[in-house]
């Protein structure tokens, strides 16, 4: 499954895939797979991304348009 908002959030934060991978302690390649949908994002990683961007997992995966965390 593809999650376009994780790419949008990364670009809005002016981060490269490599830099965000370093922040999340994963490789650039792994992060790229998450953005393209060729690999499912583990729940733990969704939590890290939501915490980093101060948003909800529901927003990241497109279940809501409300950016603010619950």
mmCIF file as Biopython writes it, N, C-alpha, C and O atoms, coordinates in Angstrom:
data_model
#
loop_
_atom_site.group_PDB
_atom_site.id
_atom_site.type_symbol
_atom_site.label_atom_id
_atom_site.label_alt_id
_atom_site.label_comp_id
_atom_site.label_asym_id
_atom_site.label_entity_id
_atom_site.label_seq_id
_atom_site.pdbx_PDB_ins_code
_atom_site.Cartn_x
_atom_site.Cartn_y
_atom_site.Cartn_z
_atom_site.occupancy
_atom_site.B_iso_or_equiv
_atom_site.auth_seq_id
_atom_site.auth_asym_id
_atom_site.pdbx_PDB_model_num
ATOM 1   N N  . UNK A ? 1  ? 0.846  -1.182 0.000  1.0 0.0 1  A 1 
ATOM 2   C CA . UNK A ? 1  ? 0.000  0.000  0.000  1.0 0.0 1  A 1 
ATOM 3   C C  . UNK A ? 1  ? 0.890  1.243  0.000  1.0 0.0 1  A 1 
ATOM 4   O O  . UNK A ? 1  ? 1.916  1.289  0.678  1.0 0.0 1  A 1 
ATOM 5   N N  . UNK A ? 2  ? 0.486  2.227  -0.756 1.0 0.0 2  A 1 
ATOM 6   C CA . UNK A ? 2  ? 1.257  3.466  -0.860 1.0 0.0 2  A 1 
ATOM 7   C C  . UNK A ? 2  ? 0.658  4.522  0.067  1.0 0.0 2  A 1 
ATOM 8   O O  . UNK A ? 2  ? -0.561 4.664  0.164  1.0 0.0 2  A 1 
ATOM 9   N N  . UNK A ? 3  ? 1.536  5.258  0.742  1.0 0.0 3  A 1 
ATOM 10  C CA . UNK A ? 3  ? 1.115  6.315  1.655  1.0 0.0 3  A 1 
ATOM 11  C C  . UNK A ? 3  ? 1.735  7.633  1.195  1.0 0.0 3  A 1 
ATOM 12  O O  . UNK A ? 3  ? 2.803  8.006  1.682  1.0 0.0 3  A 1 
ATOM 13  N N  . UNK A ? 4  ? 1.090  8.346  0.268  1.0 0.0 4  A 1 
ATOM 14  C CA . UNK A ? 4  ? 1.699  9.556  -0.291 1.0 0.0 4  A 1 
ATOM 15  C C  . UNK A ? 4  ? 1.955  10.657 0.726  1.0 0.0 4  A 1 
ATOM 16  O O  . UNK A ? 4  ? 2.814  11.511 0.509  1.0 0.0 4  A 1 
ATOM 17  N N  . UNK A ? 5  ? 1.226  10.649 1.824  1.0 0.0 5  A 1 
ATOM 18  C CA . UNK A ? 5  ? 1.430  11.726 2.794  1.0 0.0 5  A 1 
ATOM 19  C C  . UNK A ? 5  ? 2.793  11.652 3.471  1.0 0.0 5  A 1 
ATOM 20  O O  . UNK A ? 5  ? 3.325  12.682 3.886  1.0 0.0 5  A 1 
ATOM 21  N N  . UNK A ? 6  ? 3.369  10.461 3.592  1.0 0.0 6  A 1 
ATOM 22  C CA . UNK A ? 6  ? 4.688  10.436 4.232  1.0 0.0 6  A 1 
ATOM 23  C C  . UNK A ? 6  ? 5.716  11.125 3.340  1.0 0.0 6  A 1 
ATOM 24  O O  . UNK A ? 6  ? 6.653  11.748 3.840  1.0 0.0 6  A 1 
ATOM 25  N N  . UNK A ? 7  ? 5.547  11.017 2.028  1.0 0.0 7  A 1 
ATOM 26  C CA . UNK A ? 7  ? 6.442  11.742 1.125  1.0 0.0 7  A 1 
ATOM 27  C C  . UNK A ? 7  ? 6.156  13.242 1.201  1.0 0.0 7  A 1 
ATOM 28  O O  . UNK A ? 7  ? 7.087  14.045 1.254  1.0 0.0 7  A 1 
ATOM 29  N N  . UNK A ? 8  ? 4.895  13.621 1.205  1.0 0.0 8  A 1 
ATOM 30  C CA . UNK A ? 8  ? 4.528  15.035 1.296  1.0 0.0 8  A 1 
ATOM 31  C C  . UNK A ? 8  ? 5.075  15.666 2.572  1.0 0.0 8  A 1 
ATOM 32  O O  . UNK A ? 8  ? 5.608  16.775 2.539  1.0 0.0 8  A 1 
ATOM 33  N N  . UNK A ? 9  ? 4.947  14.968 3.685  1.0 0.0 9  A 1 
ATOM 34  C CA . UNK A ? 9  ? 5.437  15.490 4.961  1.0 0.0 9  A 1 
ATOM 35  C C  . UNK A ? 9  ? 6.959  15.651 4.929  1.0 0.0 9  A 1 
ATOM 36  O O  . UNK A ? 9  ? 7.492  16.644 5.425  1.0 0.0 9  A 1 
ATOM 37  N N  . UNK A ? 10 ? 7.646  14.686 4.353  1.0 0.0 10 A 1 
ATOM 38  C CA . UNK A ? 10 ? 9.108  14.753 4.266  1.0 0.0 10 A 1 
ATOM 39  C C  . UNK A ? 10 ? 9.540  15.944 3.420  1.0 0.0 10 A 1 
ATOM 40  O O  . UNK A ? 10 ? 10.451 16.682 3.796  1.0 0.0 10 A 1 
ATOM 41  N N  . UNK A ? 11 ? 8.887  16.128 2.282  1.0 0.0 11 A 1 
ATOM 42  C CA . UNK A ? 11 ? 9.234  17.243 1.396  1.0 0.0 11 A 1 
ATOM 43  C C  . UNK A ? 11 ? 8.916  18.577 2.066  1.0 0.0 11 A 1 
ATOM 44  O O  . UNK A ? 11 ? 9.710  19.515 1.983  1.0 0.0 11 A 1 
ATOM 45  N N  . UNK A ? 12 ? 7.765  18.671 2.730  1.0 0.0 12 A 1 
ATOM 46  C CA . UNK A ? 12 ? 7.401  19.898 3.445  1.0 0.0 12 A 1 
ATOM 47  C C  . UNK A ? 12 ? 8.415  20.235 4.531  1.0 0.0 12 A 1 
ATOM 48  O O  . UNK A ? 12 ? 8.648  21.408 4.823  1.0 0.0 12 A 1 
ATOM 49  N N  . UNK A ? 13 ? 9.019  19.208 5.131  1.0 0.0 13 A 1 
ATOM 50  C CA . UNK A ? 13 ? 10.025 19.409 6.179  1.0 0.0 13 A 1 
ATOM 51  C C  . UNK A ? 13 ? 11.414 19.644 5.586  1.0 0.0 13 A 1 
ATOM 52  O O  . UNK A ? 13 ? 12.388 19.807 6.320  1.0 0.0 13 A 1 
ATOM 53  N N  . UNK A ? 14 ? 11.501 19.660 4.249  1.0 0.0 14 A 1 
ATOM 54  C CA . UNK A ? 14 ? 12.763 19.881 3.537  1.0 0.0 14 A 1 
ATOM 55  C C  . UNK A ? 14 ? 13.825 18.846 3.930  1.0 0.0 14 A 1 
ATOM 56  O O  . UNK A ? 14 ? 14.979 19.185 4.192  1.0 0.0 14 A 1 
ATOM 57  N N  . UNK A ? 15 ? 13.404 17.581 3.963  1.0 0.0 15 A 1 
ATOM 58  C CA . UNK A ? 15 ? 14.307 16.485 4.315  1.0 0.0 15 A 1 
ATOM 59  C C  . UNK A ? 15 ? 14.495 15.559 3.122  1.0 0.0 15 A 1 
ATOM 60  O O  . UNK A ? 15 ? 13.566 15.331 2.347  1.0 0.0 15 A 1 
ATOM 61  N N  . UNK A ? 16 ? 15.695 15.034 2.984  1.0 0.0 16 A 1 
ATOM 62  C CA . UNK A ? 16 ? 15.940 13.994 1.981  1.0 0.0 16 A 1 
ATOM 63  C C  . UNK A ? 16 ? 15.541 12.651 2.582  1.0 0.0 16 A 1 
ATOM 64  O O  . UNK A ? 16 ? 15.390 12.525 3.798  1.0 0.0 16 A 1 
ATOM 65  N N  . UNK A ? 17 ? 15.375 11.665 1.735  1.0 0.0 17 A 1 
ATOM 66  C CA . UNK A ? 17 ? 15.096 10.314 2.238  1.0 0.0 17 A 1 
ATOM 67  C C  . UNK A ? 17 ? 16.246 9.841  3.111  1.0 0.0 17 A 1 
ATOM 68  O O  . UNK A ? 17 ? 16.027 9.200  4.139  1.0 0.0 17 A 1 
ATOM 69  N N  . UNK A ? 18 ? 17.461 10.153 2.709  1.0 0.0 18 A 1 
ATOM 70  C CA . UNK A ? 18 ? 18.638 9.737  3.482  1.0 0.0 18 A 1 
ATOM 71  C C  . UNK A ? 18 ? 18.623 10.354 4.881  1.0 0.0 18 A 1 
ATOM 72  O O  . UNK A ? 18 ? 18.846 9.656  5.871  1.0 0.0 18 A 1 
ATOM 73  N N  . UNK A ? 19 ? 18.362 11.664 4.964  1.0 0.0 19 A 1 
ATOM 74  C CA . UNK A ? 19 ? 18.356 12.345 6.260  1.0 0.0 19 A 1 
ATOM 75  C C  . UNK A ? 19 ? 17.249 11.799 7.156  1.0 0.0 19 A 1 
ATOM 76  O O  . UNK A ? 19 ? 17.477 11.559 8.342  1.0 0.0 19 A 1 
ATOM 77  N N  . UNK A ? 20 ? 16.065 11.602 6.608  1.0 0.0 20 A 1 
ATOM 78  C CA . UNK A ? 20 ? 14.976 11.072 7.423  1.0 0.0 20 A 1 
ATOM 79  C C  . UNK A ? 20 ? 15.280 9.644  7.848  1.0 0.0 20 A 1 
ATOM 80  O O  . UNK A ? 20 ? 14.958 9.248  8.968  1.0 0.0 20 A 1 
ATOM 81  N N  . UNK A ? 21 ? 15.893 8.873  6.970  1.0 0.0 21 A 1 
ATOM 82  C CA . UNK A ? 21 ? 16.320 7.528  7.342  1.0 0.0 21 A 1 
ATOM 83  C C  . UNK A ? 21 ? 17.271 7.552  8.524  1.0 0.0 21 A 1 
ATOM 84  O O  . UNK A ? 21 ? 17.160 6.728  9.432  1.0 0.0 21 A 1 
ATOM 85  N N  . UNK A ? 22 ? 18.211 8.501  8.518  1.0 0.0 22 A 1 
ATOM 86  C CA . UNK A ? 22 ? 19.146 8.633  9.642  1.0 0.0 22 A 1 
ATOM 87  C C  . UNK A ? 22 ? 18.397 8.968  10.927 1.0 0.0 22 A 1 
ATOM 88  O O  . UNK A ? 22 ? 18.685 8.405  11.984 1.0 0.0 22 A 1 
ATOM 89  N N  . UNK A ? 23 ? 17.444 9.877  10.835 1.0 0.0 23 A 1 
ATOM 90  C CA . UNK A ? 23 ? 16.658 10.271 12.008 1.0 0.0 23 A 1 
ATOM 91  C C  . UNK A ? 23 ? 15.888 9.076  12.564 1.0 0.0 23 A 1 
ATOM 92  O O  . UNK A ? 23 ? 15.778 8.912  13.779 1.0 0.0 23 A 1 
ATOM 93  N N  . UNK A ? 24 ? 15.353 8.239  11.666 1.0 0.0 24 A 1 
ATOM 94  C CA . UNK A ? 24 ? 14.539 7.089  12.071 1.0 0.0 24 A 1 
ATOM 95  C C  . UNK A ? 24 ? 15.365 5.821  12.305 1.0 0.0 24 A 1 
ATOM 96  O O  . UNK A ? 24 ? 14.825 4.789  12.705 1.0 0.0 24 A 1 
ATOM 97  N N  . UNK A ? 25 ? 16.679 5.903  12.055 1.0 0.0 25 A 1 
ATOM 98  C CA . UNK A ? 25 ? 17.594 4.763  12.225 1.0 0.0 25 A 1 
ATOM 99  C C  . UNK A ? 25 ? 17.272 3.622  11.270 1.0 0.0 25 A 1 
ATOM 100 O O  . UNK A ? 25 ? 17.272 2.450  11.647 1.0 0.0 25 A 1 
ATOM 101 N N  . UNK A ? 26 ? 16.995 3.999  10.015 1.0 0.0 26 A 1 
ATOM 102 C CA . UNK A ? 26 ? 16.793 3.023  8.947  1.0 0.0 26 A 1 
ATOM 103 C C  . UNK A ? 26 ? 17.564 3.510  7.722  1.0 0.0 26 A 1 
ATOM 104 O O  . UNK A ? 26 ? 17.981 4.667  7.668  1.0 0.0 26 A 1 
ATOM 105 N N  . UNK A ? 27 ? 17.751 2.641  6.752  1.0 0.0 27 A 1 
ATOM 106 C CA . UNK A ? 27 ? 18.471 3.040  5.545  1.0 0.0 27 A 1 
ATOM 107 C C  . UNK A ? 27 ? 17.580 3.879  4.631  1.0 0.0 27 A 1 
ATOM 108 O O  . UNK A ? 27 ? 16.353 3.850  4.729  1.0 0.0 27 A 1 
ATOM 109 N N  . UNK A ? 28 ? 18.226 4.619  3.750  1.0 0.0 28 A 1 
ATOM 110 C CA . UNK A ? 28 ? 17.491 5.401  2.757  1.0 0.0 28 A 1 
ATOM 111 C C  . UNK A ? 28 ? 16.671 4.474  1.878  1.0 0.0 28 A 1 
ATOM 112 O O  . UNK A ? 28 ? 15.544 4.795  1.503  1.0 0.0 28 A 1 
ATOM 113 N N  . UNK A ? 29 ? 17.233 3.337  1.556  1.0 0.0 29 A 1 
ATOM 114 C CA . UNK A ? 29 ? 16.544 2.378  0.690  1.0 0.0 29 A 1 
ATOM 115 C C  . UNK A ? 29 ? 15.257 1.865  1.344  1.0 0.0 29 A 1 
ATOM 116 O O  . UNK A ? 29 ? 14.215 1.775  0.694  1.0 0.0 29 A 1 
ATOM 117 N N  . UNK A ? 30 ? 15.339 1.531  2.628  1.0 0.0 30 A 1 
ATOM 118 C CA . UNK A ? 30 ? 14.146 1.070  3.350  1.0 0.0 30 A 1 
ATOM 119 C C  . UNK A ? 30 ? 13.080 2.155  3.357  1.0 0.0 30 A 1 
ATOM 120 O O  . UNK A ? 30 ? 11.906 1.889  3.098  1.0 0.0 30 A 1 
ATOM 121 N N  . UNK A ? 31 ? 13.502 3.385  3.658  1.0 0.0 31 A 1 
ATOM 122 C CA . UNK A ? 31 ? 12.537 4.478  3.677  1.0 0.0 31 A 1 
ATOM 123 C C  . UNK A ? 31 ? 11.915 4.678  2.298  1.0 0.0 31 A 1 
ATOM 124 O O  . UNK A ? 31 ? 10.713 4.923  2.190  1.0 0.0 31 A 1 
ATOM 125 N N  . UNK A ? 32 ? 12.714 4.578  1.259  1.0 0.0 32 A 1 
ATOM 126 C CA . UNK A ? 32 ? 12.211 4.707  -0.108 1.0 0.0 32 A 1 
ATOM 127 C C  . UNK A ? 32 ? 11.142 3.656  -0.403 1.0 0.0 32 A 1 
ATOM 128 O O  . UNK A ? 32 ? 10.137 3.945  -1.051 1.0 0.0 32 A 1 
ATOM 129 N N  . UNK A ? 33 ? 11.368 2.437  0.078  1.0 0.0 33 A 1 
ATOM 130 C CA . UNK A ? 33 ? 10.372 1.371  -0.106 1.0 0.0 33 A 1 
ATOM 131 C C  . UNK A ? 33 ? 9.052  1.730  0.583  1.0 0.0 33 A 1 
ATOM 132 O O  . UNK A ? 33 ? 7.978  1.416  0.068  1.0 0.0 33 A 1 
ATOM 133 N N  . UNK A ? 34 ? 9.128  2.381  1.738  1.0 0.0 34 A 1 
ATOM 134 C CA . UNK A ? 34 ? 7.905  2.805  2.425  1.0 0.0 34 A 1 
ATOM 135 C C  . UNK A ? 34 ? 7.152  3.838  1.581  1.0 0.0 34 A 1 
ATOM 136 O O  . UNK A ? 34 ? 5.935  3.746  1.423  1.0 0.0 34 A 1 
ATOM 137 N N  . UNK A ? 35 ? 7.878  4.817  1.044  1.0 0.0 35 A 1 
ATOM 138 C CA . UNK A ? 35 ? 7.230  5.866  0.246  1.0 0.0 35 A 1 
ATOM 139 C C  . UNK A ? 35 ? 6.594  5.316  -1.022 1.0 0.0 35 A 1 
ATOM 140 O O  . UNK A ? 35 ? 5.509  5.748  -1.409 1.0 0.0 35 A 1 
ATOM 141 N N  . UNK A ? 36 ? 7.253  4.376  -1.667 1.0 0.0 36 A 1 
ATOM 142 C CA . UNK A ? 36 ? 6.728  3.840  -2.927 1.0 0.0 36 A 1 
ATOM 143 C C  . UNK A ? 36 ? 5.677  2.767  -2.714 1.0 0.0 36 A 1 
ATOM 144 O O  . UNK A ? 36 ? 4.973  2.391  -3.652 1.0 0.0 36 A 1 
ATOM 145 N N  . UNK A ? 37 ? 5.565  2.270  -1.491 1.0 0.0 37 A 1 
ATOM 146 C CA . UNK A ? 37 ? 4.592  1.229  -1.201 1.0 0.0 37 A 1 
ATOM 147 C C  . UNK A ? 37 ? 5.068  -0.165 -1.526 1.0 0.0 37 A 1 
ATOM 148 O O  . UNK A ? 37 ? 4.283  -1.112 -1.471 1.0 0.0 37 A 1 
ATOM 149 N N  . UNK A ? 38 ? 6.343  -0.316 -1.866 1.0 0.0 38 A 1 
ATOM 150 C CA . UNK A ? 38 ? 6.851  -1.654 -2.175 1.0 0.0 38 A 1 
ATOM 151 C C  . UNK A ? 38 ? 7.133  -2.462 -0.913 1.0 0.0 38 A 1 
ATOM 152 O O  . UNK A ? 38 ? 7.397  -3.662 -0.988 1.0 0.0 38 A 1 
ATOM 153 N N  . UNK A ? 39 ? 7.078  -1.812 0.237  1.0 0.0 39 A 1 
ATOM 154 C CA . UNK A ? 39 ? 7.214  -2.494 1.521  1.0 0.0 39 A 1 
ATOM 155 C C  . UNK A ? 39 ? 6.218  -1.872 2.490  1.0 0.0 39 A 1 
ATOM 156 O O  . UNK A ? 39 ? 6.087  -0.649 2.551  1.0 0.0 39 A 1 
ATOM 157 N N  . UNK A ? 40 ? 5.518  -2.709 3.245  1.0 0.0 40 A 1 
ATOM 158 C CA . UNK A ? 40 ? 4.588  -2.198 4.249  1.0 0.0 40 A 1 
ATOM 159 C C  . UNK A ? 40 ? 5.351  -1.527 5.380  1.0 0.0 40 A 1 
ATOM 160 O O  . UNK A ? 40 ? 6.446  -1.950 5.750  1.0 0.0 40 A 1 
ATOM 161 N N  . UNK A ? 41 ? 4.755  -0.477 5.920  1.0 0.0 41 A 1 
ATOM 162 C CA . UNK A ? 41 ? 5.387  0.252  7.018  1.0 0.0 41 A 1 
ATOM 163 C C  . UNK A ? 41 ? 4.984  -0.408 8.329  1.0 0.0 41 A 1 
ATOM 164 O O  . UNK A ? 41 ? 3.793  -0.511 8.622  1.0 0.0 41 A 1 
ATOM 165 N N  . UNK A ? 42 ? 5.956  -0.857 9.128  1.0 0.0 42 A 1 
ATOM 166 C CA . UNK A ? 42 ? 5.616  -1.448 10.424 1.0 0.0 42 A 1 
ATOM 167 C C  . UNK A ? 42 ? 4.952  -0.412 11.342 1.0 0.0 42 A 1 
ATOM 168 O O  . UNK A ? 42 ? 5.231  0.783  11.243 1.0 0.0 42 A 1 
ATOM 169 N N  . UNK A ? 43 ? 4.096  -0.871 12.210 1.0 0.0 43 A 1 
ATOM 170 C CA . UNK A ? 43 ? 3.382  0.021  13.133 1.0 0.0 43 A 1 
ATOM 171 C C  . UNK A ? 43 ? 4.369  0.862  13.933 1.0 0.0 43 A 1 
ATOM 172 O O  . UNK A ? 43 ? 4.149  2.058  14.126 1.0 0.0 43 A 1 
ATOM 173 N N  . UNK A ? 44 ? 5.444  0.257  14.395 1.0 0.0 44 A 1 
ATOM 174 C CA . UNK A ? 44 ? 6.445  1.001  15.172 1.0 0.0 44 A 1 
ATOM 175 C C  . UNK A ? 44 ? 6.991  2.187  14.368 1.0 0.0 44 A 1 
ATOM 176 O O  . UNK A ? 44 ? 7.212  3.264  14.923 1.0 0.0 44 A 1 
ATOM 177 N N  . UNK A ? 45 ? 7.204  1.992  13.075 1.0 0.0 45 A 1 
ATOM 178 C CA . UNK A ? 45 ? 7.716  3.068  12.228 1.0 0.0 45 A 1 
ATOM 179 C C  . UNK A ? 45 ? 6.653  4.140  12.006 1.0 0.0 45 A 1 
ATOM 180 O O  . UNK A ? 45 ? 6.980  5.326  11.959 1.0 0.0 45 A 1 
ATOM 181 N N  . UNK A ? 46 ? 5.394  3.746  11.868 1.0 0.0 46 A 1 
ATOM 182 C CA . UNK A ? 46 ? 4.315  4.731  11.751 1.0 0.0 46 A 1 
ATOM 183 C C  . UNK A ? 46 ? 4.237  5.593  13.006 1.0 0.0 46 A 1 
ATOM 184 O O  . UNK A ? 46 ? 3.998  6.798  12.925 1.0 0.0 46 A 1 
ATOM 185 N N  . UNK A ? 47 ? 4.437  4.976  14.158 1.0 0.0 47 A 1 
ATOM 186 C CA . UNK A ? 47 ? 4.435  5.727  15.419 1.0 0.0 47 A 1 
ATOM 187 C C  . UNK A ? 47 ? 5.586  6.726  15.429 1.0 0.0 47 A 1 
ATOM 188 O O  . UNK A ? 47 ? 5.400  7.886  15.797 1.0 0.0 47 A 1 
ATOM 189 N N  . UNK A ? 48 ? 6.775  6.280  15.025 1.0 0.0 48 A 1 
ATOM 190 C CA . UNK A ? 48 ? 7.936  7.185  14.977 1.0 0.0 48 A 1 
ATOM 191 C C  . UNK A ? 48 ? 7.683  8.360  14.038 1.0 0.0 48 A 1 
ATOM 192 O O  . UNK A ? 48 ? 7.976  9.507  14.374 1.0 0.0 48 A 1 
ATOM 193 N N  . UNK A ? 49 ? 7.136  8.066  12.858 1.0 0.0 49 A 1 
ATOM 194 C CA . UNK A ? 49 ? 6.852  9.130  11.891 1.0 0.0 49 A 1 
ATOM 195 C C  . UNK A ? 49 ? 5.813  10.108 12.438 1.0 0.0 49 A 1 
ATOM 196 O O  . UNK A ? 49 ? 5.984  11.322 12.327 1.0 0.0 49 A 1 
ATOM 197 N N  . UNK A ? 50 ? 4.754  9.592  13.019 1.0 0.0 50 A 1 
ATOM 198 C CA . UNK A ? 50 ? 3.713  10.460 13.580 1.0 0.0 50 A 1 
ATOM 199 C C  . UNK A ? 50 ? 4.283  11.330 14.698 1.0 0.0 50 A 1 
ATOM 200 O O  . UNK A ? 50 ? 3.973  12.518 14.778 1.0 0.0 50 A 1 
ATOM 201 N N  . UNK A ? 51 ? 5.105  10.750 15.551 1.0 0.0 51 A 1 
ATOM 202 C CA . UNK A ? 51 ? 5.734  11.526 16.621 1.0 0.0 51 A 1 
ATOM 203 C C  . UNK A ? 51 ? 6.670  12.587 16.055 1.0 0.0 51 A 1 
ATOM 204 O O  . UNK A ? 51 ? 6.669  13.729 16.514 1.0 0.0 51 A 1 
ATOM 205 N N  . UNK A ? 52 ? 7.460  12.217 15.070 1.0 0.0 52 A 1 
ATOM 206 C CA . UNK A ? 52 ? 8.411  13.164 14.481 1.0 0.0 52 A 1 
ATOM 207 C C  . UNK A ? 52 ? 7.681  14.357 13.863 1.0 0.0 52 A 1 
ATOM 208 O O  . UNK A ? 52 ? 8.084  15.504 14.058 1.0 0.0 52 A 1 
ATOM 209 N N  . UNK A ? 53 ? 6.619  14.089 13.127 1.0 0.0 53 A 1 
ATOM 210 C CA . UNK A ? 53 ? 5.874  15.147 12.448 1.0 0.0 53 A 1 
ATOM 211 C C  . UNK A ? 53 ? 4.779  15.765 13.320 1.0 0.0 53 A 1 
ATOM 212 O O  . UNK A ? 53 ? 4.072  16.670 12.876 1.0 0.0 53 A 1 
ATOM 213 N N  . UNK A ? 54 ? 4.637  15.289 14.544 1.0 0.0 54 A 1 
ATOM 214 C CA . UNK A ? 54 ? 3.612  15.776 15.470 1.0 0.0 54 A 1 
ATOM 215 C C  . UNK A ? 54 ? 2.225  15.722 14.827 1.0 0.0 54 A 1 
ATOM 216 O O  . UNK A ? 54 ? 1.489  16.709 14.802 1.0 0.0 54 A 1 
ATOM 217 N N  . UNK A ? 55 ? 1.900  14.553 14.317 1.0 0.0 55 A 1 
ATOM 218 C CA . UNK A ? 55 ? 0.600  14.324 13.692 1.0 0.0 55 A 1 
ATOM 219 C C  . UNK A ? 55 ? 0.108  12.944 14.107 1.0 0.0 55 A 1 
ATOM 220 O O  . UNK A ? 55 ? 0.736  12.284 14.935 1.0 0.0 55 A 1 
ATOM 221 N N  . UNK A ? 56 ? -0.991 12.511 13.548 1.0 0.0 56 A 1 
ATOM 222 C CA . UNK A ? 56 ? -1.529 11.194 13.895 1.0 0.0 56 A 1 
ATOM 223 C C  . UNK A ? 56 ? -1.205 10.175 12.805 1.0 0.0 56 A 1 
ATOM 224 O O  . UNK A ? 56 ? -0.959 10.533 11.653 1.0 0.0 56 A 1 
ATOM 225 N N  . UNK A ? 57 ? -1.210 8.931  13.181 1.0 0.0 57 A 1 
ATOM 226 C CA . UNK A ? 57 ? -1.041 7.856  12.202 1.0 0.0 57 A 1 
ATOM 227 C C  . UNK A ? 57 ? -2.196 7.907  11.206 1.0 0.0 57 A 1 
ATOM 228 O O  . UNK A ? 57 ? -1.994 7.684  10.012 1.0 0.0 57 A 1 
ATOM 229 N N  . UNK A ? 58 ? -3.391 8.194  11.682 1.0 0.0 58 A 1 
ATOM 230 C CA . UNK A ? 58 ? -4.546 8.291  10.783 1.0 0.0 58 A 1 
ATOM 231 C C  . UNK A ? 58 ? -4.304 9.319  9.680  1.0 0.0 58 A 1 
ATOM 232 O O  . UNK A ? 58 ? -4.684 9.090  8.531  1.0 0.0 58 A 1 
ATOM 233 N N  . UNK A ? 59 ? -3.682 10.439 10.011 1.0 0.0 59 A 1 
ATOM 234 C CA . UNK A ? 59 ? -3.376 11.438 8.988  1.0 0.0 59 A 1 
ATOM 235 C C  . UNK A ? 59 ? -2.340 10.895 8.006  1.0 0.0 59 A 1 
ATOM 236 O O  . UNK A ? 59 ? -2.494 11.049 6.794  1.0 0.0 59 A 1 
ATOM 237 N N  . UNK A ? 60 ? -1.295 10.266 8.517  1.0 0.0 60 A 1 
ATOM 238 C CA . UNK A ? 60 ? -0.230 9.748  7.654  1.0 0.0 60 A 1 
ATOM 239 C C  . UNK A ? 60 ? -0.744 8.727  6.649  1.0 0.0 60 A 1 
ATOM 240 O O  . UNK A ? 60 ? -0.278 8.684  5.510  1.0 0.0 60 A 1 
ATOM 241 N N  . UNK A ? 61 ? -1.697 7.909  7.066  1.0 0.0 61 A 1 
ATOM 242 C CA . UNK A ? 61 ? -2.189 6.852  6.170  1.0 0.0 61 A 1 
ATOM 243 C C  . UNK A ? 61 ? -3.447 7.267  5.399  1.0 0.0 61 A 1 
ATOM 244 O O  . UNK A ? 61 ? -4.019 6.461  4.665  1.0 0.0 61 A 1 
ATOM 245 N N  . UNK A ? 62 ? -3.878 8.522  5.565  1.0 0.0 62 A 1 
ATOM 246 C CA . UNK A ? 62 ? -4.983 9.038  4.769  1.0 0.0 62 A 1 
ATOM 247 C C  . UNK A ? 62 ? -6.371 8.757  5.302  1.0 0.0 62 A 1 
ATOM 248 O O  . UNK A ? 62 ? -7.350 8.882  4.567  1.0 0.0 62 A 1 
ATOM 249 N N  . UNK A ? 63 ? -6.477 8.378  6.565  1.0 0.0 63 A 1 
ATOM 250 C CA . UNK A ? 63 ? -7.799 8.098  7.142  1.0 0.0 63 A 1 
ATOM 251 C C  . UNK A ? 63 ? -8.514 9.354  7.608  1.0 0.0 63 A 1 
ATOM 252 O O  . UNK A ? 63 ? -9.722 9.329  7.844  1.0 0.0 63 A 1 
ATOM 253 N N  . UNK A ? 64 ? -7.777 10.459 7.744  1.0 0.0 64 A 1 
ATOM 254 C CA . UNK A ? 64 ? -8.363 11.737 8.132  1.0 0.0 64 A 1 
ATOM 255 C C  . UNK A ? 64 ? -7.577 12.852 7.459  1.0 0.0 64 A 1 
ATOM 256 O O  . UNK A ? 64 ? -6.422 12.668 7.075  1.0 0.0 64 A 1 
ATOM 257 N N  . UNK A ? 65 ? -8.211 14.005 7.321  1.0 0.0 65 A 1 
ATOM 258 C CA . UNK A ? 65 ? -7.524 15.172 6.789  1.0 0.0 65 A 1 
ATOM 259 C C  . UNK A ? 65 ? -7.088 16.114 7.903  1.0 0.0 65 A 1 
ATOM 260 O O  . UNK A ? 65 ? -6.506 17.167 7.641  1.0 0.0 65 A 1 
ATOM 261 N N  . UNK A ? 66 ? -7.370 15.734 9.146  1.0 0.0 66 A 1 
ATOM 262 C CA . UNK A ? 66 ? -6.992 16.545 10.298 1.0 0.0 66 A 1 
ATOM 263 C C  . UNK A ? 66 ? -5.542 16.236 10.658 1.0 0.0 66 A 1 
ATOM 264 O O  . UNK A ? 66 ? -5.216 15.119 11.060 1.0 0.0 66 A 1 
ATOM 265 N N  . UNK A ? 67 ? -4.675 17.236 10.509 1.0 0.0 67 A 1 
ATOM 266 C CA . UNK A ? 67 ? -3.243 17.044 10.722 1.0 0.0 67 A 1 
ATOM 267 C C  . UNK A ? 67 ? -2.859 16.925 12.196 1.0 0.0 67 A 1 
ATOM 268 O O  . UNK A ? 67 ? -1.901 16.231 12.536 1.0 0.0 67 A 1 
ATOM 269 N N  . UNK A ? 68 ? -3.600 17.595 13.061 1.0 0.0 68 A 1 
ATOM 270 C CA . UNK A ? 68 ? -3.252 17.628 14.474 1.0 0.0 68 A 1 
ATOM 271 C C  . UNK A ? 68 ? -3.413 16.249 15.104 1.0 0.0 68 A 1 
ATOM 272 O O  . UNK A ? 68 ? -4.336 15.510 14.764 1.0 0.0 68 A 1 
ATOM 273 N N  . UNK A ? 69 ? -2.503 15.901 16.033 1.0 0.0 69 A 1 
ATOM 274 C CA . UNK A ? 69 ? -2.650 14.605 16.714 1.0 0.0 69 A 1 
ATOM 275 C C  . UNK A ? 69 ? -3.872 14.625 17.622 1.0 0.0 69 A 1 
ATOM 276 O O  . UNK A ? 69 ? -4.330 15.689 18.039 1.0 0.0 69 A 1 
ATOM 277 N N  . UNK A ? 70 ? -4.386 13.460 17.920 1.0 0.0 70 A 1 
ATOM 278 C CA . UNK A ? 70 ? -5.574 13.364 18.779 1.0 0.0 70 A 1 
ATOM 279 C C  . UNK A ? 70 ? -5.227 13.660 20.204 1.0 0.0 70 A 1 
ATOM 280 O O  . UNK A ? 70 ? -6.100 13.627 21.071 1.0 0.0 70 A 1 
#
